[in-house]
Amino acid sequence: QKEVEQNSGPLSVPEGAIASLNCTYSDRVSQSFFWYRQYSGKSPELIMSIYSNGDKEDGRFTAQLNKASQYVSLLIRDSQPSDSATYLCAVGVDSGGGADGLTFGKGTHLIIQP
Amino acid sequence: ETGVTQTPRHLVMGMTNKKSLKCEQHLGHNAMYWYKQSAKKPLELMFVYNFKEQTENNSVPSRFSPECPNSSHLFLHLHTLQPEDSALYLCASSQLPGSLQETQYFGPGTRLLVL
């Protein structure tokens, strides 16, 4: 059974600091990894995707992937109060030829303190 | 968010009612998905449609019945639901089914309450 684990938090970070969100996954053949942000009462919004080991940067966001450790993380630099939300880690497996749904973690509730 | 639309946004129904949720994607995607999001639980995949063909049914009870008449529209027909089915139902779509680059985009969801 595929599992994606996240610390539910809340994770409280001062404004301007770096927020670090972590995720581990159980399925070794997982090949695609996504971070979604979900504000209360809203639907998930894609923040970052990563497919290869290493770091991927996009503005204030950096995704890190380590397939050997089955670990993916999201760093948010210069955290802003508007970053306060639940961050969902999602993992996909390419089963070959067809669409596959993603397996989601429960999400980490991030609070940026002004 | 406007790329994938869902109606209704809120729905209250009794256990004996029959209702349908509608999803429409305006992104030219080829795959569509239904997810269920309950409080304190991760998003749960329910159904996957790839080029209008159902490719995955994640052990969902038969009181949930999906329908995909074309690549742009997806329905979830509901009948004789239980109170524990109350949740946020999210529709998503993706462009490249089966591809490593498959990114799913979500609609705003339908908040369902079963009394």
Interface residues (C-beta under 8 A of the other chain):
Chain A: V4 Q31 S32 F34 Y36 K42 S43 P44 E45 L46 S49 Y51 L88 A90 G92 D94 S95 G96 G97 G98 A99 D100 G101 L102 T103 F104 G105 K106 G107
Chain B: E1 N30 A31 Y33 Y35 K40 K41 P42 L43 E44 L45 V48 Y49 N50 T55 E56 N58 L90 S94 P97 G98 S99 L100 Q101 E102 T103 Q104 Y105 F106 G107 P108 G109
